[in-house]
């Protein structure tokens, strides 16, 4: 039976695998699609599942293994990718040139991400040898497309190792090959190769011209344009070239966050956003957004400024991501309802046409305005994380009446948050016809953003937090330990984990252990990150074999953050924590690879809003959570 790629993806997310088992070709089709969409974790899930269905005798087996290695490489697991690619090379398959290229890329990628100079040099040399051999074979066999691919990668590696003269000579050869292949419908990577070779040669003008043409030819492929920009950024750094001059050529989308006041109700005592200001505000929003050729817009959908921004974004053909603090139907009644039903109609249209809709939490009478603060943080943090993964730039746009307010979660507090997270922004003033920037805006009190906000209502024993960071961890292979090993593990592991708990005692609100499992709630993202990296480092550093335990003992660590409740547990008389985000964090841990720290986008968003946090997060793609919890964007925390 034939299925569209959308139908296959829907079946996969819903874990309906019958069609894939009946026609294994669907594995390849869907996995390749996920790789092109820059979703390596979903691709990995597809291909690893396929290895249990497609036998070695099947003609698809080598392709499945190859794309499985690519998904590992795309997700940043270079070591595992190298192991699989080495195995495939030994089989001397028909696609050996592709495998060589991927293996060279794996070593190159590993070298670029390494902080150890000796290790990086070794990886670059291995990659260089692979590309050198592949380039010579391709030239000898007159495989021109393989020649320029291997050649430009070889030139890049030569440059990384200080052999600029050799890199320039090879870049000249690569340009000659590519220019001989150029046709009207040539793919973008041919132009990108000429651009990169020209940049290595120091011809910035030619590089800019060809990067621009390459970007035009992959206008719907943000991943392709981002990849070009990253490579150009590294070369620029090595050659002391001003990358900011090159940056516009890649036409990367501007990331825009927006906020603003709701429209005034008829019975409002003092004017904030009166209805008669709508034509002016609408015109200014269109003018502001019209300055961008491509954009990713992120914000909410209350009546007034939010929906006017969202409407204009859709009119411009921009990607729109709507973030609601709680369920869309409740939000409709509480934040969209107005004297004019026009807002209901616009709300329904915007949500229907948005690229994504995120409902952060369930509505709670405990939350009051703090849930809006959580939404503001998430929107700002989501934008900053998108910028980090796409090399784009972020800009804030707001409609504001100029009145300072202590209200947590309002427009003023959103602008304060933007300023403190270095988001450049412009304000459409409701005080008069004009635009002003962040530099014209008064600096408020930073203290209101320093820590999560807690409210207590109705029940004195119950507290509601607008967000708290939390961790679930589990040791792989624990269930297979024999009784003697269980005793050894419990005494050794818990003792060493206890040392880490003691070092972070001030920042830990709750801790719970069960066998090999840990559940910890923290007061700050900084403490959560430091604790998780310390725990991972401890597991990797201990000689477990000396305690008669498996030498390859590893741990899965998952971090999440979101609204939750604390209460006095009547049996143990300790503070315990519960809520949707606690349950969700527990679902992320089982799909986290061993020896890895995964963080949800919510956790990353809260971390991006912290001035103290310096950790880098690597976007890994979507993961499918167990027990019908849907999908989640996952990020990896790597230690350097």
RODRENDREN-870112 format. One record per residue: x, y, z of N, C-alpha, C in turn. Coordinates in pm, whole numbers, plus 50000, padded with zeros to 5 digits. Example, Ala and Ser with C-alpha at 12.3 -4.5 7.8 and 13.67 -1.06 7.14 Angstrom:
2
513194943150780512304955050780513204967050780512854977550708513674989450714512905000350787
***
This chain:
640
500854988050000500005000050000500885012550000500465022449923501245034849912500785044950017501775051350082501475061650182502275074150149501695085750173502445098250160503415099150276504405108050263505395109350369504735114650496503705123050482502985128150598502245116850670501655107650593500945096250653501915086950724503085084550662504085075950725504585082150856504825095250854505315102050974504275101251086503005103151050501935102551149501855088551211501955078351128501915064551178503105061851269504265067251233505455064851315505315071451452504895084051454504745091251580503715084351669502655078851608501625071751684502015057351715503245053551672503795040251698502925029151638502435031651518501685021751441502625016451332503275005251361504395000551278504014989951174502744986151167502354975151079502764977450933502514989550883502824992550744504314991350716505144994750813506604993950795507064979350792506474971150875506844957050877506404950050750505254954450694504764948250571505554952650449505984965350449506774970750337507974978350394509094971250416510264977450479510834989350403510464990950275510935002650200510495015650269509405014650344508915026650415509935031550518510725022450574511775026550668512735036250600513205032450481514155040850408513535054250372512315053750321511635065950277511475075850391510985070950505510735079850618512035084350684512975075150701514245078650764515015089150684515035087750552515715097750467515005111250476513695110850484512925123250498513285130350628513355122950737513705128950866515115134850864516045128150797517405133650787517395146950711516635147750603516565160250526515905171350606515005167550697514325177350781515145180850905516365175850912517255178351026516645173151156516125160951148515565154051265516285140651283517575141151322518385128851326517925118651429517335123151540516895113451641515705105351591514765112051523513655104751464514175095151356515135099851276515725091151173516405079051237517135081551345517805070551415516795060251464515685065051522514645055851569514125047051456513915053251340513405045751225514395035051181515665038851165516655029551112517035018751212517085022151341517415011851440516285001751449515035006251433513884997151427513994988251304514424994251194514544986751068515554975351078516604977251160517614966551172517034953951234515914955251304515264943451363514294936851266514084943251152513124938151053513824933650925514794941750881515504939150755516714930250784516764918450724517854908950749519064912150663520214906050695521434908350619521304903650475520434894050452520244888950316519444898550229518774907850291517934917250216518814927650146518444931350024519234941049947519244954850012518254957550100518174970550167519094971450289519654960250332520364959850460521504969850466522334970450362523494979550364523034994150364521954997150293521435010850290520925014850428520225005750494519725008550629520895011450722521945003150714523115005050800523825018350771523895021950642524545034450603523785046450659522485046550642521695057850691521585057950843521685046350904521755045951050523025052951097524135050351029525395057151063525275072251042524615076250933524435090550906523595097251015522555090251061521715096051166522505097751295523405088251324524285089651441525215101651423525735103251303526635114251274525925127651286524705128351230523925140751237523565144451381523415134351466523025137051604524225139751694525425139951637526615143351715527345131651777526895119351747527555107551803528565102451701529675109751687530665106451584531315092851607531565089351734532265076751763531455064751716530165064551750529305053451706529165053151554529105064951493529005065651347530265060051282531415063451336532685058551281532755043351287532315037551398532345022951413531505016251303530305021351279529425015351179529955017551038530495029451010531015032250876532255023850846533085021650948534255012950930533824998750890532794993750958532264980450926531744979850783531054990150740530504990550604531624991150499532674998750527533784999750431534444986350406534524978250512535164965150499534364955750408533094958750386532254950350301532434953250153533154964350120533434968249981532154968749898531234977149942529934978549876530014988049757528944988349679528914996949560528975011849595528455015349712528455029449752529625032849843530775026449819531955028549903532395043149905532215050249792532615064349787531785072649884530465069849892529605076949986530015073850130530345061250154530735057050289532045063850329533015064450235534275071350262534045086050295533155092350217532855106450241532265108650379531345099750419530725100950551531735098450662532645088850640533655085850741534615097650757535015103450645535875115350652535175126750725533895128450694533115138850761533015136350912532875123550950532765120051092534035123951168535185120751111536445124451177536625139751177536235146251068536335160951062535455167151169534225162451179533265167651276533755165151419534325153251441534855149751573536015158951609536875161751512538005170651537537575184851568536555189751496536075203351517535435205151654534825194451706534125195551834535015192251954536225187751927537115183752037537835195852097537985195752229538735206352297540175202052323540475189552292541825184052310542585185552179543625193952179544365197152058544985184751995545555175952077546185163852024545145154751959544005153252027542935144851972542375150851844542185164051843541655170751724542595169251605543895170851631544905169351525544875155251467544765145351555544685131351511543445128951425542315134451466541075132751389541155139651254541725151651251541885158851124542775151051028543835145051082544755137450997544065125050940543275118251023542525106650974541545110750865540845121850887539905126750786540635130650659541785137150674542565141250557542995129150475543465118550542543895106550470542735100150393541555100050456540375094150390540005102350267539935115550282539565124050169540645124250061541895123250102542995122950005542865110749914542665099149975542505086849900541255087449811540145092249869538885092849794538995102649676539685113849699539845123949593540675118349478541785111549509542645105849404541885095349323541145086749392540375076349321539305082549231538615092749283537565099149204538145106049081539285112649096539935119348982540395109048878540965098048930541465087548840540335081448760539175079548824538025073348758537115083648692537545096348693536805107448630535375108548685535235106148814533945108548881533995122848935533575132348850533785146448879533005151349001531765146449017530965151049130531575146249263532065133849264532775129049383534075136749404534695140449292535995147349300535875160649372534905168849333534825181949397534355180949542533515170949574533075169149712534255165349802534995155249761536155151049842537235161849841537375168749728538425178949715538235190749806537015195949815536795207849899536925204250047536495192250084536675187950223538155186250257538915181150162540355179550182541025193250196540625202950113541195216450120540875222850255539655220950302539255226350433540135220650544540375207550540541195201150643542645205850636543155207850516544515213250501544605226950568543575235250546543555248550605543505247650757542705238450810542595236650955543925232751019544765226050941546045221250994547205230550958546885242350906547915252350879548575251350743548135242050657548725240550524547955249050424548015262350443547205271350362547595270950214548865269750185549315269550045548745257449973548815245650037548255233549976546745234849960546115240850060544655242650054544275251549936545055261949911544785271049800544975264249664546035256449652546275249249526545135239649495544685232449597543605222849576542285230249549542075241549614540855249349591540775253949446541905257449387541925261249244541445249549157541935237549189541515225549114540005223449129539515224849250538095222549279537235232349200537645245049195536875255049120536835251548972537945247048917537975243148775537015231748747536975221848836536055210548819534605215548823534285223448925532905228148944532455237048829533305246248786532905255348678532665247848548533355236648530533115228348412531795220748418531235219548539529975212148557528755221348566528995234448580527885243748602526905243948485525625242848520524545244048422523445252348486522445255748408521365264448457520645258348576520505245148578519775238648687520685231348785521935235648794522875229148886522405230549030522655220249113522225220749253523015231049334522465234749448523075245349528524465241849577524695228849603525985225349663527155227349567526865227549437527925230349341528375244949356527425253949370527735268149390528385270249528527895262949628528455264149762529915259849764530245249549685531625244749678532545255249616532085261649507532875272349445533065283749545531995286949618532075297849717533115294549825533075282349876533995278549983535435278449933535645273249815536995273149758537485287449735536595296349690536975310349668537325317149800536595313749906536875319550038538245315150087538585302550065539915297550105541005304950028540695308449902541665315649818541735330549852540845335049939540855349149978540035358049888539265352349796538415360249706537025361549770536885371049860535635372549935534475377049845534775385049746533725389849656533105378349579533935369449524533425357949449532705348349544533275346649662532645337849760531235342749794531095355749815529785361449848528795359349734529235361349612528365359649495527865345349485528745335849502528355321849486527575316649608527885321549726527075317849843525645322949824525505334949772524175340749749523385332249649524045328049542523375319749442523015306149500523895300549580523615287649644522405288849735522345299849811521215301949903519905303049827519905309649713518685310949631518215297349582519145288149560518805275049505518385265049614518475269049740517985260249847517175268549946516285276849890515545286449970514675279750077514235267250052513415260050150514235250950241515535250850221516405241950297517245250050396516665252950513517395260750614518625253150660518505239850669519635231650712520825233450617520545233450485521615235050387522285248550399521505259150416522075272550428522845274050560522335267850666523035268350795524375261250786524395249650718525635242150703526675250250628526255257150521527175265750446527735276650537526855282750615527275293850700528255289150808528005277450866528905272350970530315269950914530365263750797531665260950735532385274050702531625283650649532225296550613532715303850738531985302150848532375308650974533725303351023533915290151013535195284251056536345289250967536115289350835537155293950742537485308650768536445316650791536655330850817537515332850941537255324851044538045325851166539495322251143539745312151060541115307851032541875318050948541145325350861541785334850769541615349450812541045351550930540815365050982539955373350885538915367050833537955373750745536755377950830536175389350800535005394350873533765386550827533345376850908532205368350872530915376450862530815387250938529595395450932529355401050793530425402950717530285407750579529695396950489529995384450520529505373150440528085369150480527735371350606526515365650664525245368050582524995380150529523745382350454523585373250333524695368350279524625359950159523845347050182523815342250305523175329450333521655330650352521175342950356519725345550364519055337150473519715336250588519135328550698517955336250758516925329350802515735336350850516005343950980515435355850989515475363551113514535356951213514975355251336514095350151440513485362151513512175362751516511475374251574510605369651690510745376251804509825374251915508955386751925507705384851959506815396451967505985395952095505555407752138504695408852256503955422152249503045424452340502325437152341501035436352420500395447952434499185448852515497965443252443497025438852524495725435052471494915447552441493895446052357493035457252322492205461152445491965473852463491205478552578489735474052570489215469352683487775466752692487025479952704485765480052665484985492452668484875498652806484915489952910484745495053046486075497853117487195497853042488485500653104488535515153148489005517553272488995531153327490085540053268491275534353240492365542253182492845535753052493105543952951493465538652819494855532452819494995521152753496295514552732496475512252582495595503852523495595501352379494165503252330493735515752311492375518352265492155513652122490935509952089490615504451958490975514051845490875527051869491175536651762492645536851722493505530751806494935529751772495235517951680494255509251657494525497051579495075499551439494495508651359495035510851224496515514951225496865523851320498255528151332499155516451370498765508751471499575497451518499705486951408498605484051341498625474051234499585478251123499545491051086500435496250982501895495451023502185498951149503575498551197504095484151204503255474751245503675460751251504025455751111503175458951015503455454650877504735460850824504965473450861506185480250819507415473550879507345470451009508475464051076508785450351018507755442051000507975428550947508355428950799507945439350730508275440450588509745442450560510505445550664511955447550647512695434450631512015422950655512675409950651512145401750533513065395150465512655386650353512245372750399512765368650513512475355350568512545356250720511595349950788511595351050934510895339250998511315336551121510645327051210510085335351325508775336051336508125344551436507595336051551507875340451674507495332851794506805342251892505615338551934504895346752030503585340252069502755347552142501485342052185500355346952096499095345852144497965348852057496805355252131497105364152224496035371652290495495382152195494305387352225493785397952139494705410152146494595419052049495465430652045496765428051972497865432152034499165431851966499565417951919499385407752005499795394051969499185389651837497875390451827497195385551707497475394251586497715407151605498075415851492499465412251439500395409251529501725404551485501595391251411500845381851468500685368551408500045369451270499035378051258498355379951129499325385151023500135395151059501095400950966502185390850927502605382651024503615372350995503105362550889501875358150903501285348950806501125355750670500735368550668500595375850542501925376550467503035377050543504365377750481504915364050444504165353450477504635339950446505695334850541505795340650660506805336450757506325324250836507285316550887506955305750980506475311951111505335307051161504775312451284504625301451388505215303751505505135294151616504395300851731503235295551764502395301251868502635293952000502845301652106503055296252239501935301252329501145292152382500085295752475500465291152615500165298952716500525294852853499745282652899498545280652841497735269052878496815265352763495895256152786495015250652685494345261452598494285258652466493805268452369492375272952396491505263952442490105267552465489975276752587490725273752693490695282352812491305295952779492415295752704493085308252664492145316752579491365310352495490395317352410489435325652493488975319752602488015326752688488665337352775489875334852821490515343852917491335354952851491915352452733492835362252676492485366852534491495360652474491105364652337489745371652339488885367352426487535372952433487585388052452486815395152371486795409752377485405414652336485265427752326483965433352289483635430752143484645427452062484455424951919484785410351888483845402951826484075388851792485135386951685485565397851625486635397251525487845389851579488135391751707489335385651765489215370451772488025365251797487825350751797488135344951659487645351651556487845346951418489335347051382490005357851420491435358951390492225348551468491865346251592492515336251676492435322451613491255318551570491065305351509491875304151380491905314751301492675314651175494165313351202494655321151296496095320951329496525307251380495765301451470496135288351524496065277551417495145279051325495005269151217496185269851120496725281751097497775283550996499185283751055499305284251186500635284551249501385271551220502705272651208503515260751183503525251651304503465257351422503395249151544502595256451650501965248851736501215254151849501675246851974502135254452072502635248652197501755253452312501145244052382500365247152502501205242852621501705252452696502745249752794502265242152917501065245052964500625239053090499095238753095498585231753194497155232153221496855244853301495675250453278495305262353355495085258453501495575266753590495425264153732495105277253806494205276553900493885288253979495065292354067496015283254087497215286254166498175295454089498135294353955499195300353875499125315553871497935321353874497765335853862498565341053743499325351853762500065357653650501405350753624501835342053716503155335953700503245326953578502125321153534502155312753415502495320953291502125334053291502475342853179503965346053181504535346853299505985348653309506715336553252506205324553284506795312353228506715312553077505575316853023505405317552878506375327652816506545339352882507495349252832508905343752828509285336652932510625330552938510785320152827509735312052810509815301452710509965307552570509195317852540509265324152408510655329852383511195337152481512535342952466513595332052454513515322152542514495311352540514415302952415513185300352367512995292852243513645300052125513485313452121514095321252014515615320552021516165321952141517615321552158518185307852123517455297152154517945283752120517865281451969516825286951903516735285751757517905292951690518245304551744519365312151690520665304251702520845297751816522075290051839522195278451742521055272451704521115260651616521065264051468520645276251433520515279751291521445290951247522205296851339523105308151309522325320451263521035320951292520245332751259520495343651364519715354351356519785364851457518375367051512518285371851635516995373451701516695388251722515435391751701515005405551723513645405451790513415414751884512145415951950511335427651897510025425951885509115436651844507975437151944507615449251989506595450452093505705462552069504485461352117503545472652123503385475952270503765488252310503885491352453503415505652480502745507452595502215520652631503195529052711504375523752740505405531452809505265531752960504305524453016504075524753160504785513153228505695516253320506375505753396505375498853488505565485753507504635478053589505355467153663504895464253783505465453453863504775440153834503825440253741503065428253709503965417753643504085406253705504895395453648504155389253530504835388053417504225381853300503605391453202503645404453230503075414353140504055418953034503625428852954504475433952845505745440252898505635448153004506825454553060507845444253107507375433853175508325423753225508935415953109508195414152997508755407552879509895415852820509695429252814510745437952762511965437852853511735437552984512845436453078513625423453056512895412753037513535399853013514355400152886513825406152781514575407152655515865414952675515775425852749516975433952768518025426252846517575418752945518525411353029519115399252957518455394552853518975383252775519605388052644519835401252634520515407252518519765405252386518435405152393517625404952271517385419452228517925422952114517725436452061516255437852019515635449052052514215450252018513835464551984512685465851920512095478851890510665478951940510225490651984508895492052043508045501251957506825496851926505825505351864505085512151979505275525251992504785532352109503295535452097502565532752204501155536352211500965550252271502085556252315502015569852370501925580252258502505577052146502505586152032502955578651911502905584751795503295577951672504815577551663505395566351695506845565451689507365551851728508635549351695509325536951726510515540351813510755532351915512005534251988512615520552019513905520652053514665508352066514945505152212515615493652233515965489252369516835499452441517665506652366518555516452429517795528352487516575530752437515765541752487514895537652605514945524652637514025519052735514685518752871514015523152977514645523353111514905509253163516065507453229516425494553288515695492553419514985481453432514225478653554515015470153650514315464653747514955456353850515165442253798516405437553801516725424153754516225413553851516035417053975515735407154078514475399054049513505405153978512245397953955512445386053861513615385453793513865374453703514915364753756515395367253876516535359553927516185345053954514985342354008514625328854049513195325754006512815312954003511425309453976510485316254076509265318954031508275325654114507375315154178507115316754307506285307154379505075314354436503905307954428502685313454487502055302854577501405307454682500705298354773499275303254788498335294454762496925298254772496095286454819494925289454871493925279554907494395269855015495485262654985495985252755079497395256855119497585259555246498885264555292500005254355271499655241455258500665231155239501065229455093500365236055002500635234554858501215247454802502325246154730502945257654663502965255154513502795265854436502835264854290504045272754240504865266654156506035273154098505785275453949506135287453901505975289853757506905280853676508035277053733508855266353677509905262153779510295249553772511445244453846512185234553757513515234453762514285224353688514225211053763514225200053688514165186853750514965176753668515385166053732516245155953670515715142053701515715133553598515525119253615516755112453558517275102453629518455095153582518285080253610518905072253524518755057753535520025051253480520525041153549521745034153507521375022653414521985022553296521695012053199522274998753247521494988153235521954974753269521764970953414521164979753492520984977053635520154964353658519114962553578518214951153597518894937753570520054937953504520744925453472521824921753575522004930153676523004927253778522524915853868523474907253910523084896754006523014902754147522614894754243522364900054377523614906054441524744899054423525984904154482526374917354419526184918154287526504930554217525554941854260524294938454286523334948554330523774954854462524284946454552524764951554680525964960754658526914956054574528104964154544527714977454481526804976654385526384988754315525734998554413524814993554493524075002354583524995009654679525975002654731526875009054827527835018754758528385014654643529385023054575528725034754502527735031754420527095042254340526455052854428525675048454527524975058054611525945066254697527055060254735528055067654813528675078654728529025075254604529645085154516528635095554471527385091254447526335100954414526075110054532526175104454652525965112454773526935123954785528165121754741529165132454744528735144154655528135140754540527675151154448526475158454508525575150954571524425157154639524915166954745525935162954820526435171654928527025184654873527685183854757528285195854698527225205654649526025200554619524965209154564523775210354658524005208054785522885207354880522065220254885522715231754867521995244554876520975245954763521305240654647520425242554530519445231254505519395221254593518495209954574517275211454665516095211154605514855212554681514295199054723514535188754641514025175354671514885165054603515055153354668515825142554608515195129354647515205120254551514595107254575515405096754498515695085354560516395074554493515565061854500515735053354397515095040254397515965030954315516785022754384517695013954311518715022054235518625021654101519555029154017518955042353972517725045454013517035057253965517155069154058517225081053999517285093454075516225103054024515585110154115514695121154082515085132854171515465144054107515955155554182515265168154130514865176854222514295189854187515245200654237515515210654150516515220854180515865234654189516595243854248516115257654257516555266154139517535261354061518025269153946518545259753837518525264653713519035256653602520545254853613521235264753670522695263653684523065251753772522345250253884522605238953973522275225853904521175225453829520765213353759521825208953658522365218453584523385215353483524675210453549525105217653653526345213753722526205200053787525055197453848524825184453912524835173353807524145175253695524035164653594525385161753528526155172053497527475169753436528425163253536528305166953664529145160553768528785145853783527505142753778527045128853789527545120653671527435126353551527915119253433529425116953439530165127253480531625126053490532015115453592531305114653702531595104553804531415090453747530315088153677530045074953619531145070953522531605080553442532625077653341534015075653401534255081453519535605081153575535865069153666534805062853716534985051953812535345038953740536305031553797536665018253746535695008153808534545006453742533484998053798533884983353806534784979153715535224965153717535934961753847536584971653907537284969154033536304966354147535044969754127533994966654225533154954754181533714947054083533044935254028531694938753965531694950153899530524954753824530894956053677529914956453585530234957853443531094970153417532154968353339533094979253313532464990753235531434987353154530814997553068529545003553130529475003753261528315009353329528105023853281526885027253243526605040653192525275045553247525045058553233523845064553291523135073253188521805073153194520975082053112520475093253203520635105653160520215117053242519295125953158518115128953212517155137553143516825149653229516825161353169516515173853238515285180353175514405185053258513215192353212512965203753308512085212953271511735224053359510345228753323509555231953425508215236553399507435238653526506185243253513505345245453630505135232553710505115233653840504865221953924504385226454062503935216754137503425219154272504335212054373504465218054490505105210954600504085209654714504215198954789503275196554898503985188855010503435189255126503995182055239503495167555235504415158155209504035144155198503735138955340502505134355367502105131355506502795119455569503285109955488503915098055546505385100755582506145106155484507565108555509507835122155570506815130955568506955144555621508065152455549508145150355417509115157855335508345165255226509005175355165508385182455053508535173954927507435171154861507455163654736506915172554624507195168654501506835176854385506065168454284505065174654224504245167354126503755177054019503165171253914502635179353806502965173253671502395178953566502585173853430504055173253392504835183653427506235184053385507075173753458506695170253579507385159453650507165146353574505925143853534505615131653458506345131653324506395143353260507035144053128508535141553137509165147053240510605144853259510905129953274509995122953341510175108453359510065101053227509355106753130509205100352997510425103052909511115114152933512295117452852513475108352884513625104653010514785096553051514915083352975513845075252954514025062352886514485063552740514215074852674514625076352533515945083852520516585086952633517915093152632518965082352613519885083952516520925073852496521835072752619522415060852643523345059152755524525068852745525045072752858526195082052867525865095752807524595099352809524155111852747523265119552842523345132852833522435141652906521535148452804520245145652812519265152152727518515162752808518205173652742517395184152803516245187552710515085190152768513935194252688514125208552640513335212552540513425226452494512975236052603512055231652688511615240152798512775242952894513555232552926514705234453013515715243952947515975241452819516935249852746516455264352742515155266352721514605279952717514815287052851514565280152961514795286353092516285289353113517135280353065518585282353079519055294352996518485295852875518885307052789518525320452852517525320452939517095332853005517905335753131518905327653160519735329553278521065335753239521415346453305522695353053275523885344653320523705336753425524805329353484525155316853405524215311853326524375299053258525215300853132526285292953119527175294053002527225281252920526475271152959526505258252891525955259352749526595252152657526095251552520525205239252504524115240952432523185230152406523195226852257523175213952226523235209452087521885203452050521215209751953519895204751914520035191151848519225181451896519325167751848518125163451764517065171351763515875167651688514755163451780513695158251720512535153751797512745139451845512245136451965512195122752015510745119252043510415106652024509075101852054509065096752198508225102652282508165098752422507235086752440507555077952536506695066252559505365069952625504475060052630503175061252697502335072652640502405074052505501555083652433501755098152480502995101652518503285115252560503705124152443503565119052320503865127152202505345128352174505725139552111507125141952075507665153952150508975154852152509635165852222510935169252149511225182252138512525186452085513565184152194514615176652161515635173152260516955179952228517665183752333518985189852322519965181852406521195181252359522225173952434523165183752503523525180352625524545187852698525845180052688526845186352629528155179852616529145186652708530035178652764531095184052850532315187152764532965198352793534165202152719535325204052814
***
